[in-house]
């Protein structure tokens, strides 16, 4: 039987497991130092548990990479940030996060590359950056969603002036319509790049030592899997992945499609909602009062064990149904109570719950496009084009899915050019 190798990466420990669907054949815990230093860690794990590398079909990683942001703020890094807009934007980018830290963002308001003064403006800016020994540049244009060439042209101009000196981080790869939300994503992802690369280096080294050449997937905050390459450019997608693994695992472990899950998190307790065995999500989340777009699980938190009345109140707020739904509990100090109107089912093992969540998470792939819509039948044509593009990507990456379906979105960007639409097609399925 072929199964998945799970790396559950926490702040101080690594949980390594192997399993298939709801069957866990091996589970061990290691220190984070062992993960970073011992090349034979995986081979030893296989030997102790009677496994071989040929039994592994893929690797799934549970890791909330956003937890590395605070660490990245105190390494004394400097980043240049080019805002490309018609008029200057004065406020400081991501100030709630970088204020009073060692991370310095040097912001420059630049004109569009078709402006006659643009080249001279860029040359002066680059010369100033060299004097400051800054060689990394993030770029965000107000129209990057519809004209990625603005950012590409800026990079081309920079390279002609100073070839192979600077490293660039463009924003157009994120396909986020709102300029300021795209700015938040661009700069926070930058803060996570080194930690993400370091993690992937450790993974690749350990897998190579055991002659494993299998795909690596990461669990996202929305409860779906995505390939490693996507996380390397967008590590923020893993925010709340650990919490999500509990939600999925509790639902699949108990076969409860709709439920509220109570999850421990150090000194806090979080309540999340699962509907049809998928986490209920919002389209935005917060990091230090900074908005981030994307699908992340909704939750209610307590700093201490809540009273029965407070817990009942929170359950009612989360419950979208008319009647009560099961409450799946992973917090030992919360017990069944006659005053609680919701059926409470306590789960025995937190680690196993997380692993089962990762083993049963579906895979998703999204492809996007922004274009003008001049005829009604263009929507169907764009949908077919994106579906063909998605299937080509799956085939190219040798990704095989069962229970596959797709979702198509067409959103009008009324505040930009006339008839401009943002199209998005998402493939859902289960890895074979």
RODO-2510 file (C-alpha; in nm, 4 decimals, decimal comma):
residues 432
     n   res          X          Y          Z
     1     x     0,0000     0,0000     0,0000
     2     x     0,1327     0,3429    -0,0958
     3     x     0,0675     0,6332     0,1386
     4     x     0,1682     0,9867     0,2298
     5     x     0,4625     1,0953     0,4412
     6     x     0,3544     1,3790     0,6719
     7     x     0,5854     1,6447     0,8172
     8     x     0,3998     1,8390     1,0878
     9     x     0,6404     2,1242     1,1616
    10     x     0,5844     2,3072     1,4888
    11     x     0,7870     2,5706     1,6737
    12     x     1,0115     2,3287     1,8647
    13     x     0,9208     1,9843     1,7319
    14     x     0,8610     1,7894     1,4130
    15     x     0,5962     1,5178     1,3992
    16     x     0,6759     1,2655     1,1275
    17     x     0,4016     1,0244     1,0221
    18     x     0,3077     0,7849     0,7440
    19     x    -0,0445     0,6834     0,6528
    20     x    -0,3324     0,6595     0,4083
    21     x    -0,6767     0,8191     0,4506
    22     x    -0,7637     0,7451     0,8162
    23     x    -0,4950     0,4808     0,8706
    24     x    -0,1757     0,5953     1,0459
    25     x     0,0952     0,3304     1,0250
    26     x     0,3744     0,5269     1,1923
    27     x     0,4040     0,8446     1,4008
    28     x     0,7094     0,9830     1,5829
    29     x     0,8173     1,3158     1,7277
    30     x     1,1602     1,4763     1,6829
    31     x     1,3240     1,7989     1,7950
    32     x     1,3530     2,0770     1,5373
    33     x     1,7340     2,0475     1,5666
    34     x     1,7194     1,6829     1,4557
    35     x     1,5175     1,7834     1,1502
    36     x     1,7703     2,0493     1,0535
    37     x     2,0866     1,8488     1,1235
    38     x     2,0314     1,4743     1,0785
    39     x     2,0320     1,3611     0,7161
    40     x     1,9435     1,0017     0,8081
    41     x     1,6410     1,1024     1,0140
    42     x     1,3955     0,9692     0,7564
    43     x     1,5801     0,6442     0,6878
    44     x     1,5916     0,5706     1,0609
    45     x     1,2180     0,6406     1,0827
    46     x     1,1513     0,3957     0,7985
    47     x     1,3668     0,1243     0,9566
    48     x     1,2059     0,1507     1,3001
    49     x     0,8560     0,1297     1,1547
    50     x     0,9075    -0,1383     0,8896
    51     x     0,8622     0,1051     0,5996
    52     x     1,0528     0,1658     0,2758
    53     x     1,0864     0,4708     0,0528
    54     x     0,9008     0,2866    -0,2260
    55     x     0,5836     0,2973    -0,0138
    56     x     0,5754     0,6809    -0,0229
    57     x     0,3669     0,8371    -0,3018
    58     x     0,3987     1,1993    -0,1843
    59     x     0,4980     1,4266     0,1036
    60     x     0,2501     1,6566     0,2807
    61     x     0,3720     1,9406     0,5022
    62     x     0,1752     2,1045     0,7821
    63     x     0,3541     2,4308     0,8672
    64     x     0,2230     2,7792     0,9424
    65     x     0,5047     2,9725     0,7779
    66     x     0,3513     3,3070     0,8779
    67     x     0,4754     3,2371     1,2315
    68     x     0,8270     3,3270     1,1061
    69     x     0,7369     3,6926     1,0429
    70     x     0,8451     3,8192     1,3857
    71     x     1,1799     3,6426     1,3545
    72     x     1,2376     3,8002     1,0113
    73     x     1,1754     4,1493     1,1507
    74     x     1,4827     4,1349     1,3724
    75     x     1,7628     4,0403     1,1339
    76     x     1,8477     4,3946     1,0230
    77     x     1,7275     4,3539     0,6631
    78     x     1,6791     4,6424     0,4168
    79     x     1,4375     4,6390     0,1241
    80     x     1,3665     4,8957    -0,1437
    81     x     1,0007     4,9265    -0,2381
    82     x     0,8906     5,0909    -0,5643
    83     x     0,5303     5,2151    -0,5678
    84     x     0,4324     5,2764    -0,9301
    85     x     0,1323     5,5112    -0,9330
    86     x    -0,0094     5,8230    -1,0963
    87     x     0,0355     6,0218    -0,7761
    88     x     0,2493     5,9631    -0,4637
    89     x     0,1153     5,7520    -0,1778
    90     x     0,2459     5,8986     0,1445
    91     x     0,1704     5,6535     0,4255
    92     x     0,4250     5,3896     0,5272
    93     x     0,3708     5,0321     0,3967
    94     x     0,2853     4,7559     0,6497
    95     x     0,3640     4,9976     0,9342
    96     x     0,1700     4,8021     1,2045
    97     x     0,4189     4,5171     1,1557
    98     x     0,7535     4,6854     1,0849
    99     x     0,7234     4,9698     1,3359
   100     x     0,9962     4,9554     1,6037
   101     x     1,1737     4,6593     1,4377
   102     x     1,5085     4,6103     1,2629
   103     x     1,3457     4,5678     0,9214
   104     x     1,3715     4,8793     0,7067
   105     x     1,1588     4,9488     0,3990
   106     x     1,2880     5,2308     0,1790
   107     x     0,9827     5,3407    -0,0189
   108     x     1,0042     5,5263    -0,3513
   109     x     0,7069     5,6681    -0,5409
   110     x     0,7868     5,6295    -0,9114
   111     x     0,5969     5,7214    -1,2256
   112     x     0,4829     5,4708    -1,4887
   113     x     0,7591     5,3513    -1,7242
   114     x     0,6025     5,5284    -2,0243
   115     x     0,6634     5,8640    -1,8549
   116     x     0,9507     6,0508    -2,0289
   117     x     1,1182     6,1194    -1,6924
   118     x     1,0893     5,7611    -1,5713
   119     x     1,4346     5,6353    -1,6771
   120     x     1,6179     5,9269    -1,5150
   121     x     1,4061     5,8867    -1,2013
   122     x     1,4888     5,5152    -1,1818
   123     x     1,8602     5,5730    -1,2413
   124     x     1,8796     5,8246    -0,9545
   125     x     1,6906     5,5862    -0,7277
   126     x     1,9163     5,2893    -0,8103
   127     x     2,2285     5,4966    -0,7530
   128     x     2,0962     5,5974    -0,4108
   129     x     2,0235     5,2326    -0,3285
   130     x     2,3779     5,1268    -0,4167
   131     x     2,5143     5,3891    -0,1772
   132     x     2,2946     5,2350     0,0926
   133     x     2,4090     4,8813    -0,0023
   134     x     2,0503     4,7780    -0,0813
   135     x     2,0164     4,5231    -0,3634
   136     x     1,6608     4,3912    -0,3192
   137     x     1,3636     4,5681    -0,4739
   138     x     0,9911     4,4983    -0,4338
   139     x     0,7701     4,6507    -0,7054
   140     x     0,3970     4,7222    -0,6988
   141     x     0,2084     4,9052    -0,9729
   142     x    -0,1486     5,0287    -0,9284
   143     x    -0,2377     4,8531    -1,2540
   144     x    -0,0270     4,5378    -1,2173
   145     x    -0,3368     4,3176    -1,2363
   146     x    -0,4169     4,4396    -1,5873
   147     x    -0,0742     4,5598    -1,7065
   148     x     0,1995     4,3406    -1,5611
   149     x     0,4230     4,4952    -1,8264
   150     x     0,4509     4,8075    -1,6065
   151     x     0,6483     4,6135    -1,3493
   152     x     0,8306     4,4094    -1,6127
   153     x     0,9374     4,7313    -1,7884
   154     x     1,0650     4,8775    -1,4604
   155     x     1,2781     4,5668    -1,4073
   156     x     1,4027     4,5843    -1,7674
   157     x     1,5059     4,9487    -1,7224
   158     x     1,6841     4,8674    -1,3968
   159     x     1,8739     4,5821    -1,5615
   160     x     1,9888     4,8033    -1,8475
   161     x     2,1236     5,0594    -1,6004
   162     x     2,2823     4,8130    -1,3539
   163     x     2,2856     4,4578    -1,4954
   164     x     2,2723     4,1648    -1,2496
   165     x     2,3008     4,3856    -0,9403
   166     x     1,9488     4,3797    -0,7966
   167     x     1,6998     4,1057    -0,7076
   168     x     1,3368     4,1905    -0,7868
   169     x     1,0097     4,0947    -0,6215
   170     x     0,7172     4,1970    -0,8478
   171     x     0,3571     4,2064    -0,7232
   172     x     0,1786     4,0981    -1,0421
   173     x     0,2377     3,7289    -0,9639
   174     x    -0,0269     3,7504    -0,6883
   175     x    -0,3296     3,8505    -0,9011
   176     x    -0,4889     4,0574    -0,6234
   177     x    -0,7074     4,3441    -0,7551
   178     x    -0,6711     4,5825    -0,4594
   179     x    -0,3403     4,7740    -0,4666
   180     x    -0,2964     4,8064    -0,0886
   181     x    -0,3930     4,4450    -0,0147
   182     x    -0,1501     4,3347    -0,2871
   183     x     0,1152     4,5509    -0,1197
   184     x     0,0564     4,3748     0,2124
   185     x     0,0854     4,0321     0,0510
   186     x     0,3977     4,1272    -0,1466
   187     x     0,5900     4,2620     0,1521
   188     x     0,4823     3,9997     0,4060
   189     x     0,5672     3,7194     0,1653
   190     x     0,9095     3,8786     0,1234
   191     x     0,9592     3,8571     0,5003
   192     x     0,8864     3,4834     0,4827
   193     x     1,1011     3,3897     0,1833
   194     x     1,4195     3,3025     0,3744
   195     x     1,2393     3,0830     0,6299
   196     x     1,0454     2,9129     0,3490
   197     x     1,3582     2,8437     0,1444
   198     x     1,5367     2,7112     0,4537
   199     x     1,2500     2,4728     0,5288
   200     x     1,2399     2,3459     0,1716
   201     x     1,6179     2,3015     0,1705
   202     x     1,5921     2,0836     0,4827
   203     x     1,3083     1,8825     0,3305
   204     x     1,4935     1,8267     0,0040
   205     x     1,8097     1,7238     0,1883
   206     x     1,6286     1,4685     0,4062
   207     x     1,4317     1,3244     0,1126
   208     x     1,7437     1,3017    -0,1034
   209     x     1,9273     1,1120     0,1721
   210     x     1,6534     0,8460     0,1506
   211     x     1,6451     0,8507    -0,2328
   212     x     1,2913     0,9911    -0,2310
   213     x     1,1885     1,1866    -0,5414
   214     x     0,8175     1,2355    -0,4783
   215     x     0,5978     1,5477    -0,5036
   216     x     0,5823     1,7782    -0,2001
   217     x     0,2526     1,9442    -0,1083
   218     x     0,1718     2,1974     0,1621
   219     x    -0,1534     2,2325     0,3544
   220     x    -0,3029     2,5794     0,3110
   221     x    -0,5104     2,7727     0,5602
   222     x    -0,8252     2,7017     0,3583
   223     x    -0,7838     2,3266     0,4144
   224     x    -0,6564     2,2304     0,0688
   225     x    -0,3207     2,1115    -0,0608
   226     x    -0,0985     2,3018    -0,3027
   227     x     0,2341     2,2129    -0,4614
   228     x     0,5641     2,3282    -0,3140
   229     x     0,6370     2,5742    -0,5960
   230     x     0,3273     2,7786    -0,5111
   231     x     0,4311     2,8058    -0,1450
   232     x     0,7823     2,9183    -0,2406
   233     x     0,6317     3,2316    -0,3955
   234     x     0,3290     3,2681    -0,1621
   235     x     0,4142     3,1306     0,1862
   236     x     0,1318     3,3316     0,3449
   237     x    -0,1092     3,0704     0,2065
   238     x    -0,0037     2,8454     0,4950
   239     x    -0,1326     3,0847     0,7612
   240     x    -0,3562     2,8897     1,0049
   241     x    -0,2636     2,5579     0,8382
   242     x    -0,2041     2,3956     1,1767
   243     x    -0,5500     2,5012     1,2985
   244     x    -0,7034     2,3800     0,9732
   245     x    -0,5419     2,0366     1,0092
   246     x    -0,7307     1,9954     1,3379
   247     x    -1,0603     2,0962     1,1765
   248     x    -1,0190     1,8519     0,8890
   249     x    -0,8857     1,5725     1,1076
   250     x    -1,1642     1,5960     1,3646
   251     x    -1,4263     1,5903     1,0888
   252     x    -1,2804     1,2897     0,9053
   253     x    -1,1860     1,0996     1,2232
   254     x    -1,5455     1,1136     1,3507
   255     x    -1,7196     1,1090     1,0082
   256     x    -1,9027     1,4290     1,1055
   257     x    -1,9486     1,6393     0,7916
   258     x    -2,0819     1,9439     0,9788
   259     x    -1,9330     2,0233     1,3182
   260     x    -1,7687     2,2793     1,5440
   261     x    -1,4169     2,1866     1,6545
   262     x    -1,2496     2,3067     1,9769
   263     x    -0,8717     2,3276     1,9363
   264     x    -0,5945     2,4034     2,1908
   265     x    -0,3242     2,6524     2,0926
   266     x    -0,0635     2,7126     2,3642
   267     x    -0,2452     2,9446     2,6100
   268     x    -0,5521     2,9927     2,3912
   269     x    -0,8520     2,7929     2,2747
   270     x    -0,9949     2,8302     1,9226
   271     x    -1,3339     2,7224     1,7910
   272     x    -1,3677     2,6576     1,4169
   273     x    -1,6505     2,5450     1,1895
   274     x    -1,6502     2,2577     0,9386
   275     x    -1,9235     2,2349     0,6739
   276     x    -1,9330     1,9328     0,4452
   277     x    -1,5869     1,8371     0,5786
   278     x    -1,4314     2,1677     0,4718
   279     x    -1,3336     2,4579     0,6991
   280     x    -1,5685     2,7547     0,6831
   281     x    -1,3546     3,0439     0,5601
   282     x    -1,3517     3,4217     0,5321
   283     x    -1,2100     3,6135     0,2368
   284     x    -0,9766     3,8142     0,4582
   285     x    -0,7651     3,7662     0,7708
   286     x    -0,5512     3,9905     0,9909
   287     x    -0,1891     3,9948     1,1017
   288     x    -0,1150     4,2679     1,3589
   289     x    -0,4122     4,4777     1,2397
   290     x    -0,2988     4,4380     0,8792
   291     x    -0,5509     4,3003     0,6298
   292     x    -0,4637     4,0035     0,4108
   293     x    -0,6867     3,8753     0,1293
   294     x    -0,7458     3,5034     0,0817
   295     x    -0,9460     3,2174     0,2246
   296     x    -0,8679     3,1519     0,5892
   297     x    -1,0784     2,9673     0,8496
   298     x    -1,3203     3,1632     1,0662
   299     x    -1,2704     3,1104     1,4378
   300     x    -1,3645     3,2271     1,7843
   301     x    -1,0924     3,2427     2,0517
   302     x    -1,0710     3,2319     2,4310
   303     x    -0,7677     3,3108     2,6454
   304     x    -0,8921     3,0857     2,9253
   305     x    -1,1275     2,7881     2,9613
   306     x    -1,4707     2,9427     2,8982
   307     x    -1,7685     2,8933     3,1262
   308     x    -2,0553     2,6808     2,9925
   309     x    -2,2569     2,9944     2,9165
   310     x    -1,9684     3,1616     2,7281
   311     x    -1,8995     2,8426     2,5346
   312     x    -2,2682     2,8053     2,4478
   313     x    -2,2762     3,1644     2,3247
   314     x    -1,9721     3,1087     2,1007
   315     x    -2,1181     2,7859     1,9612
   316     x    -2,4407     2,9630     1,8690
   317     x    -2,2485     3,2385     1,6912
   318     x    -2,0524     2,9878     1,4834
   319     x    -2,3427     2,7515     1,4084
   320     x    -2,5143     2,8430     1,0765
   321     x    -2,7847     2,5766     1,1139
   322     x    -3,1209     2,5966     1,2887
   323     x    -3,0520     2,3046     1,5217
   324     x    -2,7438     2,2036     1,7182
   325     x    -2,4481     2,0304     1,5523
   326     x    -2,1785     1,8065     1,7053
   327     x    -1,8923     1,9725     1,8924
   328     x    -1,5630     1,7863     1,8468
   329     x    -1,3378     1,8661     2,1408
   330     x    -0,9563     1,8427     2,1628
   331     x    -0,9217     2,0387     2,4906
   332     x    -0,9019     1,8033     2,7884
   333     x    -1,0224     2,0611     3,0430
   334     x    -1,3510     2,1113     2,8583
   335     x    -1,5969     1,8445     2,9723
   336     x    -1,9529     1,7440     2,8939
   337     x    -2,2034     1,9470     3,0908
   338     x    -2,5834     1,9135     3,1385
   339     x    -2,6154     2,2866     3,0753
   340     x    -2,4512     2,2587     2,7318
   341     x    -2,7136     2,2111     2,4605
   342     x    -2,4636     2,0909     2,2001
   343     x    -2,3503     1,7251     2,1866
   344     x    -1,9831     1,7203     2,2905
   345     x    -1,7501     1,4483     2,1616
   346     x    -1,3945     1,4466     2,2987
   347     x    -1,1155     1,3236     2,0700
   348     x    -0,8315     1,1222     2,2263
   349     x    -0,5210     1,2299     2,0349
   350     x    -0,4267     1,5735     1,8991
   351     x    -0,1312     1,4543     1,6898
   352     x    -0,3294     1,1804     1,5157
   353     x    -0,6123     1,4247     1,4477
   354     x    -0,3764     1,6598     1,2645
   355     x    -0,2228     1,3795     1,0600
   356     x    -0,5657     1,2487     0,9541
   357     x    -0,6539     1,6044     0,8503
   358     x    -0,3519     1,6264     0,6201
   359     x    -0,4108     1,2765     0,4783
   360     x    -0,7649     1,3692     0,3737
   361     x    -0,7128     1,7251     0,2505
   362     x    -0,8149     1,7796    -0,1150
   363     x    -0,5820     1,9306    -0,3748
   364     x    -0,6587     2,2604    -0,5493
   365     x    -0,5120     2,4437    -0,8456
   366     x    -0,6187     2,7957    -0,9466
   367     x    -0,5545     2,9741    -1,2761
   368     x    -0,6468     3,3378    -1,3307
   369     x    -0,6759     3,5961    -1,6028
   370     x    -0,7788     3,9600    -1,6363
   371     x    -0,9266     4,0706    -1,9677
   372     x    -1,1890     4,2923    -2,1257
   373     x    -1,5284     4,1380    -2,1942
   374     x    -1,6993     4,2598    -2,5120
   375     x    -1,9471     3,9778    -2,5814
   376     x    -2,1641     3,7533    -2,3652
   377     x    -2,0173     3,4308    -2,5046
   378     x    -1,6651     3,5415    -2,4069
   379     x    -1,7198     3,4188    -2,0511
   380     x    -1,7609     3,0613    -2,1727
   381     x    -1,4602     3,0929    -2,4011
   382     x    -1,2434     3,2242    -2,1164
   383     x    -1,3705     2,9464    -1,8894
   384     x    -1,2717     2,6830    -2,1462
   385     x    -0,9339     2,8484    -2,1983
   386     x    -0,8599     2,8487    -1,8228
   387     x    -0,9801     2,4896    -1,7851
   388     x    -0,7494     2,3795    -2,0673
   389     x    -0,4643     2,5721    -1,9048
   390     x    -0,5304     2,4052    -1,5666
   391     x    -0,5404     2,0574    -1,7181
   392     x    -0,2115     2,1262    -1,8979
   393     x    -0,0491     2,2290    -1,5677
   394     x    -0,1751     1,9124    -1,3959
   395     x    -0,0413     1,6969    -1,6782
   396     x     0,2936     1,8771    -1,6881
   397     x     0,3412     1,8267    -1,3137
   398     x     0,2210     1,4644    -1,3272
   399     x    -0,0637     1,5366    -1,0830
   400     x    -0,3461     1,2819    -1,1001
   401     x    -0,6781     1,3542    -0,9309
   402     x    -0,9997     1,1673    -0,8553
   403     x    -1,3405     1,3198    -0,7699
   404     x    -1,2320     1,6205    -0,9740
   405     x    -1,4528     1,9262    -1,0220
   406     x    -1,3994     2,2921    -1,0979
   407     x    -1,5333     2,6307    -0,9960
   408     x    -1,5362     2,9355    -1,2249
   409     x    -1,5562     3,2972    -1,1083
   410     x    -1,6053     3,6081    -1,3218
   411     x    -1,5764     3,9347    -1,1273
   412     x    -1,6239     4,2744    -1,2858
   413     x    -1,3502     4,5283    -1,2074
   414     x    -1,5772     4,8301    -1,2446
   415     x    -1,3329     5,0736    -1,0874
   416     x    -1,0753     5,0065    -1,3630
   417     x    -1,1119     5,0017    -1,7397
   418     x    -1,4529     4,9535    -1,8995
   419     x    -1,5731     4,5906    -1,9309
   420     x    -1,2686     4,4592    -1,7481
   421     x    -1,3167     4,1241    -1,5719
   422     x    -1,1082     3,9104    -1,3399
   423     x    -1,1569     3,5405    -1,4236
   424     x    -1,0546     3,2597    -1,1910
   425     x    -1,0922     2,8840    -1,2361
   426     x    -1,0166     2,6479    -0,9481
   427     x    -0,9726     2,2718    -0,9851
   428     x    -1,0613     2,0553    -0,6828
   429     x    -0,9796     1,6881    -0,6486
   430     x    -0,8132     1,4168    -0,4457
   431     x    -0,4577     1,3071    -0,5114
   432     x    -0,4311     0,9454    -0,6275
***
